[in-house]
Amino acid sequence: MYSFHHVAISVSNIELSGDFYKALGYEEALHFDAQNDSFKIKHLKLGEAFLELFWFKNSSHAPKESKELGTDLPINGVKHFALQVGKIEDAKEDLIKRKIASEIKIREGEIGVKYFFICDPDGMLVEILEDKRGL
């Protein structure tokens, strides 16, 4: 009955953020620019799911605490989204080589996955994970 459709994030520069997520494999599916230039929307697609980017002319930045996993997790709300890869080491090498991220430390989580985090242009956390649990 239900299936996952999208995650929405607000960004400070929709073109820069769009390029960042395209570098992670997303393709632009739709864009909308308000006639009065007050807001813009981009739908980026990866597989069957969408990432919806919003840009508002009169926006504000997230608190500093939301840019670090350790200080963001205890605050109620959406924390991050994750992209799955086949081999975490290959993803790390690729992101460093393409200068999407510089310092990456692969971790093994309490739930049995290998992962690391990168930040998008606005500092929002994106988890890259390898999940071999077969759930």
Protein Blocks (a to p, Z undefined) as FASTA:
>chain_A
ZZcfbdcdddfblklmmmmmmmnopacfbdcddfklpaccddddehjbccdddddfbacd
ddfklmpfklmmmpgcdfbdcdddfblklmmmmmmmnomafbdcddddfkopacdddddf
kopacdddddfkoZZ
